[in-house]
Amino acid sequence: MLSDNLVTNEIKNAAGAEVEFQHYEHLTGRGRIFAKKGESPSYPHRLTIKHSETGTGVKLRRRSAIRFDETSLSQVDSVTPITDSVYVVVDSAVGHHTTSAKLTDLIANLMSFLASTGATTTILYDGTGNGAVVLRDGSL
């Protein structure tokens, strides 16, 4: 269970500096929204976590999503508010799993692809990991 205050390096920016978030809202079902501490009300920076399940028994599937949204001013005209979003979704046949080992491996695959160049085991927060570049620049 997450704390209501994410203030101990759970979330970092591109420079590797801590960004603090606090609980903002409970969502219907299984979900929570966190707001960046000190954000401007007109430019929200939010973390949303949601889980939903369908089916029962071996047909049980869980969809879990973590999403960051940030509203800022356009860099083109400096008057238009824009919102950018990034998110990750896990869609799993949990009814057919007896451990979380497969999901753990898949999450590790995604994290390493996003946050490394493959040459080291260092985590890169600056967006220069192979997968981060692909997402940011629309490259292949």
C-alpha distance (Angstrom), angle and dihedral (degrees) to the residues before:
residue distance angle dihedral
M1 . . .
L2 3.79 . .
S3 3.76 121.5 .
D4 3.82 118.5 -113.8
N5 3.80 87.3 -117.8
L6 3.80 119.4 51.9
V7 3.79 98.0 -164.2
T8 3.80 107.5 128.7
N9 3.80 103.5 80.9
E10 3.82 96.1 -73.3
I11 3.82 87.8 130.0
K12 3.80 126.6 35.1
N13 3.80 135.5 -179.9
A14 3.82 127.8 -130.3
A15 3.82 90.7 -80.9
G16 3.81 90.6 55.3
A17 3.81 92.5 -110.1
E18 3.80 121.1 140.9
V19 3.82 116.7 -99.7
E20 3.81 113.6 -161.5
F21 3.80 123.4 -140.8
Q22 3.79 130.8 -178.5
H23 3.79 132.8 -160.4
Y24 3.80 110.6 -85.6
E25 3.82 109.2 166.9
H26 3.81 143.9 -3.7
L27 3.80 113.7 -130.3
T28 3.80 125.1 -142.9
G29 3.80 108.4 -89.1
R30 3.80 114.5 2.7
G31 3.76 109.1 -16.9
R32 3.78 144.7 104.6
I33 3.77 136.6 -168.5
F34 3.80 123.6 -148.6
A35 3.82 124.2 -164.1
K36 3.79 125.0 -149.2
K37 3.79 109.6 -105.5
G38 3.80 110.8 -108.2
E39 3.80 95.3 12.9
S40 3.79 119.3 155.5
P41 3.83 110.2 -109.4
S42 3.81 89.2 -130.4
Y43 3.81 92.2 52.5
P44 3.80 107.3 42.3
H45 3.80 121.3 -169.7
R46 3.81 108.2 -163.6
L47 3.79 141.3 179.8
T48 3.81 114.6 -155.2
I49 3.80 124.3 -169.9
K50 3.82 119.6 -172.5
H51 3.80 135.9 172.0
S52 3.79 128.7 -172.1
E53 3.79 131.8 175.2
T54 3.78 132.4 -158.1
G55 3.78 131.0 -174.3
T56 3.78 129.3 15.2
G57 3.78 138.1 -109.4
V58 3.80 113.2 0.5
K59 3.84 88.8 -9.9
L60 3.83 91.2 62.2
R61 3.82 113.1 125.7
R62 3.77 127.4 -178.0
R63 3.78 125.6 -157.7
S64 3.79 113.9 -164.1
A65 3.80 124.1 -179.3
I66 3.78 134.8 -173.2
R67 3.79 114.4 -167.6
F68 3.80 136.6 178.8
D69 3.81 120.1 -161.3
E70 3.79 125.4 -177.9
T71 3.78 128.4 -176.7
S72 3.80 117.7 -154.3
L73 3.78 140.0 149.9
S74 3.80 119.1 -77.4
Q75 3.79 113.1 -97.5
V76 3.82 87.9 -143.0
D77 3.81 104.5 55.6
S78 3.85 103.2 7.2
V79 3.82 92.9 -139.4
T80 3.80 104.5 69.2
P81 3.81 115.8 87.6
I82 3.82 112.4 -137.6
T83 3.78 132.5 -175.3
D84 3.80 124.6 -145.7
S85 3.80 122.6 -168.0
V86 3.79 137.0 -166.9
Y87 3.76 124.7 -177.7
V88 3.76 145.4 162.7
V89 3.80 125.2 -145.6
V90 3.78 128.5 -161.0
D91 3.80 114.2 -160.5
S92 3.78 109.1 -175.1
A93 3.79 138.8 175.0
V94 3.82 90.1 -135.5
G95 3.80 91.7 168.6
H96 3.80 88.6 68.3
H97 3.83 96.9 47.2
T98 3.79 126.7 87.3
T99 3.84 94.1 -176.7
S100 3.79 136.5 21.8
A101 3.83 92.7 -120.5
K102 3.83 96.3 110.3
L103 3.80 92.7 48.9
T104 3.80 90.7 45.4
D105 3.82 89.8 55.2
L106 3.81 92.6 47.3
I107 3.80 92.1 49.6
A108 3.82 89.3 49.1
N109 3.84 88.9 50.6
L110 3.80 91.1 53.1
M111 3.81 95.6 43.5
S112 3.81 93.6 48.9
F113 3.81 92.2 46.8
L114 3.81 91.8 50.6
A115 3.80 98.8 41.3
S116 3.82 106.3 35.4
T117 3.78 141.2 50.6
G118 3.77 92.3 -141.1
A119 3.79 92.5 -112.0
T120 3.81 95.5 91.2
T121 3.77 141.9 17.2
T122 3.81 91.2 -122.2
I123 3.80 115.4 122.2
L124 3.81 110.9 -125.0
Y125 3.80 115.8 -150.7
D126 3.80 94.3 175.1
G127 3.82 96.7 82.3
T128 3.81 95.0 -106.7
G129 3.82 96.6 114.8
N130 3.81 113.4 115.6
G131 3.81 94.9 -108.9
A132 3.80 94.2 41.4
V133 3.81 90.6 55.0
V134 3.81 91.1 49.8
L135 3.84 91.4 51.2
R136 3.79 96.1 42.4
D137 3.81 98.3 43.9
G138 3.82 100.5 31.7
S139 3.80 90.2 -122.7
L140 3.80 130.9 144.8
